[in-house]
């Protein structure tokens, strides 16, 4: 599915560990693109522009990915957070794109 930001985006259901300011919190993945992901999590949600580390595993890949991100938006009413990956290695971007295109 192509979305308005120009990157392919797909549903992603899986656990995501969010670390911010040394605190870890489990979230549930909702969708994923090579540029970021949205997750649902319990309050309190990290504020917009907060740097975080997101750690998750793609289906079929045994090692989890740990990607630096910034909170792009949050919706406290629905418990949703949008993450924008920051400074991700080209190889990891290609891995995510491979997953999104069904090559993994």
N, C-alpha and C positions, 0 to 999 in steps of 0.2 A: 504494500500500500504506500503510495507517495503522499506526503503530507505537505502542508503549506510552507514549511521551512526548507524544502528542497531535498530532504534526505528521506530515504526509505525508512519506514517505521513499521514495526510488527508487534503483536501481542507478545508479552514476555511474562510468564507466570513462574515465579521462583523466589526464593529467599534472597534478600539483599541486606548485607550488613553495612550500616551507615556509621561512620566514625566522624565525630565532630568535636573538636576541643578535647580530645582524649576520651570521650565517652562513646561507647558502642550501643547501637540500637538496631533491632531487627525490623526490617520493612518487607513488604511484599511487592515484587515487581509487577508493573501493569503493562508498560510498553517500552520498547527499546529502539534506538537508532544508533548509528555510529557516532552521533554528536551528543547523545544524552539518553536519559530514561526518566520515566515517571514511576513513582512508588507510592504505595499507601502505607501509612504508619500512624501510630498513636501519638497523641499530644504529649509533650509540647513539640511542635514542628520546628526545625531549624529555620531561622529567619532568612529572607531573600539576601543573596550575595554572600552567604556563609560558605567558606570553603569546607568541603567534606571529602572523605574517601569512601567510595562505594566498592564493596567486594561481593562478587556474585559468580556463579558458574553457569556457563552456557550448556544446554542439554548436549550430551555426548562428549563434552570436554571435562576431563577429570580435575584439572587445576583451576582454582578460582581466579578470576581477573580482579585486580585491585586498581581502580581508576580514580584519579583525582577529579573532582568536580566542584562546581559552584551551584548553590541553590538558585535557580532561575526564577521560580515562582512557588508559591504555596497556597493551598486552599484549606484553611483550618476547619471549615464547616464539613468538608468531605474527607479530611485526613489525607490529602494528596500533596505530593511535593514533586516538582520538576527539577531534574539535575542536568546541568550542561557540563559535559566532560571537558577537562582543561589540561592541555599539554600531553595528550595521549600519544604514545608511540605509534608510528605508522603501521607497524606489524599488528598491533592490537586492533586498530581501526579496520584493517583488512580482515582480521579474524571475525569481528562483529559483522562486517558487511557480508562475509561468506555465510554466516549463520542466517542473516536476514534474507539472503538470496537463495537459501536452501542448499548450499553447497557443502554443508557440514552434516 
